[in-house]
Amino acid sequence: MLIKGGCPKTALSIKDALEALEGRWKLLILFSLSAENKRFNEISKAVTGITDKTLSKELKSLESNQLIKRTVYDTFPPTIEYSITEHGKSLENVLNELHYWGLLHRQKMLG
């Protein structure tokens, strides 16, 4: 069901969601973490085309929005693993819908 109307509270909640997920990479990072926890290099391989600098920035943003968790293990050198939080998992339906819409859109554009 699509929310209709120009209610300021609705616009504010959509703005908040877009700010938390803005950018080209955040949804792809979340999607890559939805199946299993990953280390930095594993995420980098799963999200092709992202630079290490951008990935680092996006991971920090996702962590500050409590969508992912960064765990540092006491090893030498330190092992760092990223996982999706329960709050991040609440986006599962959104990711699935975007996936299916993307498939339909691609089919429509390719004719």
C-alpha positions in Angstrom: 0.0 0.0 0.0 1.4 3.4 -1.0 1.0 6.2 1.5 -0.7 9.1 -0.2 -0.9 12.8 0.6 1.5 15.4 1.6 1.5 14.9 5.4 4.6 16.6 6.8 5.2 13.7 9.3 5.1 11.2 6.3 7.6 13.4 4.4 9.8 13.6 7.4 9.9 9.9 7.9 10.7 9.3 4.2 13.5 12.0 4.5 14.9 10.2 7.5 14.9 6.8 5.7 16.6 8.3 2.6 19.3 10.0 4.7 20.1 6.7 6.4 20.2 4.8 3.1 21.4 7.6 0.7 24.1 6.9 -1.8 24.9 4.3 -4.4 26.3 1.7 -2.1 24.5 1.3 1.2 21.7 -0.9 0.1 24.2 -3.1 -1.8 26.3 -3.4 1.3 23.3 -4.3 3.4 22.3 -6.9 0.8 25.7 -8.4 0.9 25.6 -8.7 4.7 22.0 -10.1 4.7 23.2 -13.7 4.2 26.3 -13.8 6.4 28.8 -11.8 8.4 31.7 -10.6 6.3 35.1 -9.0 6.7 36.0 -5.8 4.8 37.6 -7.5 1.9 34.7 -9.9 1.5 32.3 -6.9 1.3 34.6 -5.2 -1.2 34.5 -8.3 -3.4 30.7 -8.6 -3.1 30.0 -5.0 -3.9 31.9 -4.6 -7.1 33.1 -1.2 -8.2 33.3 0.4 -4.7 36.6 1.9 -3.6 38.1 1.0 -0.2 37.8 4.6 0.9 34.1 4.8 0.0 33.4 1.4 1.5 35.0 2.5 4.8 32.9 5.7 4.8 29.7 3.8 4.0 30.3 1.2 6.7 30.9 3.9 9.3 27.6 5.6 8.2 25.7 2.3 8.3 27.1 1.6 11.8 26.2 5.1 13.1 22.6 4.5 11.9 22.7 1.1 13.8 22.1 -0.9 10.6 25.3 -2.9 10.9 27.6 -3.9 13.7 31.4 -3.9 13.6 33.0 -6.5 15.8 36.7 -6.5 16.5 38.3 -9.8 17.6 41.4 -9.9 19.8 43.7 -11.5 17.3 47.0 -10.4 15.7 46.5 -8.7 13.4 43.0 -7.7 14.6 40.1 -9.4 12.8 37.2 -7.1 12.1 33.8 -8.5 11.0 30.6 -6.7 10.0 27.1 -8.0 10.5 23.6 -6.7 9.9 21.7 -5.7 13.1 18.1 -6.5 13.9 17.4 -2.9 12.9 19.1 -3.5 9.6 17.2 -6.8 9.1 14.0 -4.8 9.3 14.9 -3.6 5.8 14.7 -7.2 4.4 11.3 -6.6 2.8 12.5 -3.3 1.3 15.5 -5.0 -0.2 13.4 -7.8 -1.6 10.9 -5.4 -3.2 13.7 -3.4 -4.7 15.2 -6.6 -6.1 11.9 -7.6 -7.7 11.2 -4.1 -9.0 14.7 -3.9 -10.5 14.1 -7.2 -12.4 10.8 -5.9 -13.8 12.3 -2.5 -14.6 15.3 -4.2 -16.4 12.9 -6.4 -18.5 10.8 -3.3 -19.4 13.8 -1.3 -20.4 15.3 -4.1 -22.5 12.0 -4.5 -24.3 
